[in-house]
Amino acid sequence: MMPAIAILVVWAAAWALNVWLSTGRYAAHLWAKLAVPLIFGLTVIAIWEMLVRGFGVPLVILPAPSQIAPRFGDSLGILWSDVVQTFLRGALTGYVIGCGAGFLTAIAVDRFGFLRRGLLPLASFMAALPIVGTAPILVMWFGFDWQSKAAVVVVMVFFPMLVNTVAGLSDTTAMQRDQMRTWGAGYWQALLKLRLPAAMPFIFNGLKISTTLALIGAIVAEFFGSPTLGLGFRITTSVGQLSLDMVWAAILVSALAGTSFYGLVALIERGVTFWHPSQRR
Amino acid sequence: MTGRVMPVLTVLLATLAFWYLAAVPMNIREVLTEAERGGAQVVPATALERRDAPVLGLLFDNPGELAAAWTQDRPRLPAPHQVARELWQSTVVEELSGRRGIVQSGSLSNRGLVYHAGVTLGATALGFLIGAGLGILLAVGIVHSRTMDRSVMPWAIVSQTVPIVAIAPMIIVVLYSIGVQGLLPKAVISAWLSFFPVVVGMVKGLRAPDAMQIDLLHTYSASKGQAFWKLRLPASTPYLFASLKIAIAASLVGAIVGELPVQKGGLGARMLAGSYYGQTSQIWAALFAAAALAAVLVALVGWIERRTLRRMGAGA
């Protein structure tokens, strides 16, 4: 009973603090806006710790944060080589190739009306399909190493990128396009000076969706065969050895990699599309 | 609509033609190995020499053997008609005349795709219901409480950058060890992937009524609850359905990924089994079955969307 009461007290106290921070006199301050989600996260971790200790949850079901942290610190070397294998080699290579290909195809689709009418319905259909399913085939074709993971990522990010870029390229008004024509701008000039910049919010939307897809693709592909490193491999083998603290350490790493990748793209977006209403404050 | 059919057909035919063409270089090495075993003259003569030879050279040196690339037993890339035959075999033929088919045993064959698609569909539907329900509740909370908005929303975003599929094997093992098995572990992964689009779409939708409309309800002295049921909820419906379509597709991905570590039926298990035993046609057939399932599910949500919106009086 005691642990349950303690957990409730901690939760209520943290929530009251958050209510005060977000509606009280400091609500408009920047630090209060940052503190609220931080306090929420810390509370969840504290409650997790109390839950595991208070009720004596065995390690094989749920390790406490205080058990995961030292494990994380001890295995930095292994985890870093996993990140290099899965993220830097597999996901990032595939992300760059896939997004690049999607972008260039979108330009071609935009240039030729026939392709637009023919390819676009298929592409938006493909974007909704479970493309992760191609992973076993691509692993068979490209081998167990990172090349096959990159290939899976390419296929996964291609269609969302294509659909978003095409949507962005049509996001100018007839008035704006007429304006370009009155200035005597050709197709490429109008594309570079008006339509591409106008498409940037959509393009970055595609790029942001693709960041998570890239990591998912790279990790799923490791289920179908991988060398003896990589985040997906680490998680599957550690689950097999019932060393759940290692599993959580690997999850923490992939979460950090995913979040910082997304954050980086969002940061670039803020710089590039500073003019867009959603970026104004 | 009719203006689209021709271009789409052209692109589809081009894809099909490219697929047939690509099957030749993809399968050429196995074709030549088989031809050599069958006693035919092959250039270069041994598999060892062919291993390092460029594919184009192999194609030009052995023009007589190329047609065999479309009839391989375990091809690296099966030709479209081989995939179509596998699909037919593992659905209709298996059920009608197979020993474990529905005609002879009274239950769906566990070697047929219909059974596996059903397993995946169950997990997808359950996960979708949980995910969409949670997403809607969370969105309602976020719209009505600034504290919720500020503390939960950032973590909802972070939760999506965590590659959940990485956690899939662990969720399944852990839930298994506390006695939960069957559909629920897979549905948890589906729910995780599908709740986020619903939260984002629903928050946007619930905030869609503009200040004027909310003020109008104020002048009617409507309570918060009345404003929610009569203004915010109806206004959010188009947003809700748009995100439900994304959510159900994501939910299917979650179910398939969740089936990889369990191996107790489902399209994902079928793909993994196919990749273990080199049954490429089986992988492709499962892939197409998954695609068909996704298309049906999205179309179903779209159909409900059109009916609901028409009922609510939004024309077209």
Interface residues (C-beta under 8 A of the other chain):
Chain A: W15 N18 V19 S22 T23 A27 K33 V36 P37 I39 F40 G41 V60 I61 L62 F114 L115 R116 R117 G118 L119 P121 L122 F125 A128 L129 P130 V132 G133 T134 A135 P136 I137 V139 M140 W141 T211 T212 L215 I216 I219 V220 F223 F224 G225 L231 G232 I235 T236 V239 L244 V247 A250 I251 S254 A255 G258 T259 F261 Y262
Chain B: G3 R4 M6 P7 V8 L9 T10 V11 L12 M26 R76 L77 R146 T147 D149 R150 S151 V152 M153 P154 W155 I157 V158 Q160 T161 V162 P163 I164 V165 A166 I167 P169 M170 V173 V174 S177 I178 K245 I246 A249 L252 V253 I256 V257 L260 P261 L267 G268 M271 L272 G274 S275 G278 T280 I283 W284 A286 L287 A290 A291 A294 A295 V298
